[in-house]
Amino acid sequence: MTRARDIANLLDASGDIVAGAFPATLPAVSGANLTGIEAFPAGWTAALDGSDMVFIYNSVEVFKLTTSGAIIAKDNITAFGTP
């Protein structure tokens, strides 16, 4: 599975975290700090900006997933290509 698919499987159609998506052994997450979630690859974290979810790579906000479903990226988004 791709990392994008792995991340997509963590969220439901409403943008909420899917129940049971993380093992019960993960630390509790409180407030807007999601750094305790161990499912992110090295260098990646996520945080809440109001109700929107912001993905951060090496302390730089890279993209945001809004509650309306919009994706706002820091740079261009490539739809087709070879990783």
JOHU-V66985 format. One record per helix or strand. SS is the DSSP state (H for helix, E for strand). FROM is the first residue (numbers start at 1). LEN is the number of residues. If there is no record, write none. Layout:
BEGIN
((SS FROM LEN) (SS FROM LEN))
END
This chain:
BEGIN
((H 3 6) (E 11 1) (E 17 1) (E 33 1) (E 44 6) (E 52 6) (E 60 6) (E 71 3))
END
